[in-house]
Each structure stands twice: as structure tokens, then as C-alpha cells.
Amino acid sequence: MKISIPVDNNSMESNVCASFGRAPFFLVYDTETKEAAFVENTAASGTGGAGIRAAQIIADQGVSALLTPRCGQNAADVFRSADIKLYRTNTDSLKDNIEAFIKGELPLLEDFHAGFHGRNRGM
Amino acid sequence: MPDFMEETAECNMKIAVLSGKGGTGKTLVSVNLAAVAGHSTYIDCDVEEPNGHLFFKPAIAREELITVKIPQVDEKQCVGCRACVHFCNYNALAYVNNRLIIFDDVCHSCGGCVLVCPESALSESDKAIGKIEIGVAGEVNVYTGILNTGEATGIPIINRLLEEGSAEGRVPIFIDCPPGSACIVMESIKDADYCVLVAEPTLFGAHNLNMVYELVKLFDKPTGVVLNKCMNEKNPVEEFCLDKSLEILGRIPFDHELASLNSNAEIVVNKNEKYRELFSDLLETIVDRVERESASHEPNRVHEATAGDQERHRVELEQVCGEKVYGKVTADDQEDHRMELEQVCGEKVYGKVIADDQEGHNAEQEKASGINDFDEPDEHCIEREGANSEQGYASNEMEGGAE
């Protein structure tokens, strides 16, 4: 099963990134083959709608699950359409979260923040 | 309508009232100025929280829904090429599971996705973002913009408001702007003839005033400041105005009765003669400044002169007076040249004196007198040298042009 996690650096020693849409990289990890690849998040520097674009990038990787500390409503809409399940990470460590996910210890992420989505004044 | 307004009915009188933060008194100032002006227009551009109508309580004559265009997809036509997804700078579209998803809230209504779709699968549909209300309260036409909660931008509403509010030409027009200095404020002031900045007598007041000051400077708008909630103590805003050479148009006292009336959505000029006098004086000052600005094409602009500006003015002035100008060019220099030019041509000269004016007047003078007054240009030049003379300049021109 392929999963993805937003990360601060493109290394397995990296921490989970606190942001989803603005994370610099995404780890794409195959839980069966242990194969790991880092995908650059080209949405991170965008002016708006980063969550939507980031979700598009993840969806295009053909993953089945995203492990993330938080997620905005628009990105969550993309994931729902793409049948990608969201799980909430429980520590900063990338490796610990992968292990916890494999053991079935991570809860589903079900509350999404509204985000700004261009609603900040004067846009 | 006060007496001093009568002669000005024809000229452009769009007066924007701004402040760097909410609650400084923009609505107090603009509502009461409109009320004291009588025959006038009040436009509430604070579309996120319009409240001028609470004071005027206008009878609503007309409402208009304001819509923006957003894309919609015909799924039968869409082949999943993603041209639209890649085009959108705001990432308002995504394509997953063989389906296009459109995020209306993120869309900025540019229409680009519809243009780039090779299959013509996208079309535009209207989405309401708010409305404008046009009403009447006595002699004041009241225009109110209302943005629906959660919408990205009120700019389409403001554009429509300003268009409608200006169409009837019921001047003066008072534009009650949104607080701050963002895009929505820029849209509100872009056609204004004059900007009134309202500020509170606090450090925050001075800081926020600086933000709007920077904005009007950017737009090169003539501007003045109204100090609100004034008390008999040190006012950091006064210092700011002094520092930036900003004119203080008027002072509204920190006054319990005024605050209480205003909090009860009363128009204070209708409740107490002393407030009518206060706002009447303020209106008179503002009208005078706007007239001065429209009479002169060189407004008393708020930007500090840069070295580049100085150089430009020097070149212009040299063209006018036909001789080298040294040192700093000041407004007084312009004034001197205007007076000289008036003497030469025997009529009032308005606006900035430019080289073309000189040329035009020379031609007129020649026609009227039938002779070339300057047939000995060299002598004239020598005679007038150093006197900064318009005739000297005219002679120089003749030297090159008449033969």
C-alpha cells in the first residue's frame, strides 16, 4: 500500500511537516516494498490554493492514504474525490508515524480547518 | 445646500474618506459631511460591514444583485487533459478520479480556464457574491454595497457602486471606504478627487494613518487629515502630520454627547447646532481644497519631492522661462512664472505653467498686434537676462521660429 506524508526535508530522518499544503516535500512510501521516494511540493510557493494543488500532486502519485497533522477543507475535498484516506500523525518523527500506521495505531483525521483560501481581506 | 457649494456643483467632487483601522470615525465623518452638504451622494464601500445606511435610514428604491463568473464543467465534454488545472494560478481546479473539481471560493473569475479548454467543456455561470442598494434619505442619495459572508472579494461590488453612485452626478460624492490599505481600499479611492484621512489621537492612530498615507501617496491623491476624538493632550497624529506636511482639515472633539448620538445611529449635525457648525466648517475647508485641486492641474500632492522630481521640475521650469534654473525648484517659482505670464498675456492663467502655454500665448499676441514684438531678439535677451522674464523666453523662441 502506498502512503504519503508531508515532510520538512527529503530524507527518512526528517520530521513530519506541520503544514500539509505548504510542506516542502512529500514522502511517498510503499509499506510492502519499503520503497521511499520524495516528491517536491511545487504548490508550496503558490499564491493561493496550495492545499488543492498539493492534494492533486498526492493524488497523482496513486497513494491510498495520507498521514498528516492537519489538512484544510479544500484539500480534504480533493482527497475524498480521489478516495484517499487521511490519518492524523501523532509525533514529529517520520519513522515513528510510519510504524504506528502499519500497526493500525493512527486515528482517521476527520476535522478539517477552513483555512484562508483567498478569504483574507483585500484579495 | 450651503452657499459656498453652489458654484461648485459642476466640478468633480469625489471625496474619499479613509482610515488605517476600523472605528476611527470614517462613517461619522462621511455621513455627517453628506448630511450637512444636503444635495449629495453617500457611497458605502465598506462592503464587509456597511453601516452608513443605519444613520440615513434610506428608503430603498432599487436593489441589484452583484455576480461574478465561475466556471462549470460539462463532464461529457471533458477529456481530462488538465489544461485548465495547469492554467489556474489560484489552483481553483483539480482533476482526480477522472473528474474535474471546481472550487468556487478560490476562483478569481479570470475566465482563463474557459479559454484554454481545447474541448470547450467549460463555460461560465453567474455566482452571486452580494448586492448593492440604492436609496434616498432627504436630499442625500445613499448607495450601499453588501458582500455575502465568506466571499473572497468585494471589489466587483465596489466597482458597480462607484459606477452607479457617480452616474447621477449628485455632487459632492462622499465615499466611505473600507478600513485598511488593501486592494479593496485602492478600488474605492482610485477615482477620488480628494482623500480625507481620519485618525485617532493615539500611537496606533499615527501608525495606521501612516499606512493610508503611504497608500494615497502611491496614488498621488491630494489629501488632508481629520483628527477625531481630540482631547487636550499631546496627539502623536499632530506630530505625524507636521512631520509629513499633511494638512489638518479639522478636529472633532472627544465629546460624550457626540459619541452617544453617533452610537445611537443619529446623524449628529441634525441633532445639535454646534455639530452642524463643526461639520459645515469641515465641509467648507474640504470643498475649498478640492476646488483648488481641480483649478490647478498640479495638485498639492502628498509625496515628498525626490531628486528625480526636482530634476523634472527644473527641466520644465527652464523650458518655461528659457534660461537655466539653479538651486531647488519650489512651488513659489511656479507662482512667479504664472504671474509673469499673466502680465504678458493680460489674462488669468490657471493650472501649471508649461512650455506649451508660453508658445500659445506668444502666437496669440503676435496675431493680436499684427507685428512681431520681438524683432530684435538678441537685444531683448540681453536686456532681460537674469530677470527670469517670459518675454525673454518668447524672444528666444522667435529667434528660432520666425525666420
Interface residues (C-beta under 8 A of the other chain):
Chain A: A43 G46 T47 G48 G49 A50 I52 R53 A55 Q56 A59 N74 D77 V78 S81 A82 D83 H117 G118 R119 R121 G122 M123
Chain B: E48 V85 C88 N89 Y90 N91 A92 L93 A94 Y95 V96 N97 R99 I101 F103 D105 V106 H108 G150 E151 A152 T153 G180 A182 C183 I184 V185
